[in-house]
């Protein structure tokens, strides 16, 4: 899954951009509802083919190791992150 996004102008924590830039805050929590899924080839896992995305939040310790911010660009003078 890939997420491109930006934070709203306000409210947002003023320290979030600094923590992301320092590498201290690089995890993502992704909330969704499964709309459509199928079993994988082994029958042990589900392959999600359609989801309703509810929210994406910055976290220190994501549940899945790959749920990480790969890059961000400063948005406005405050230098807040835009996870992508």
Secondary structure, 3 states (H helix, E strand, C coil): CCCCCCCCCCCCCCCHHHHHHHCCCCEEEEEEEEEEEEECCCCCCEEEEEEEEEEEEEECCCCCCCCECCCCCCECCCCECCCC
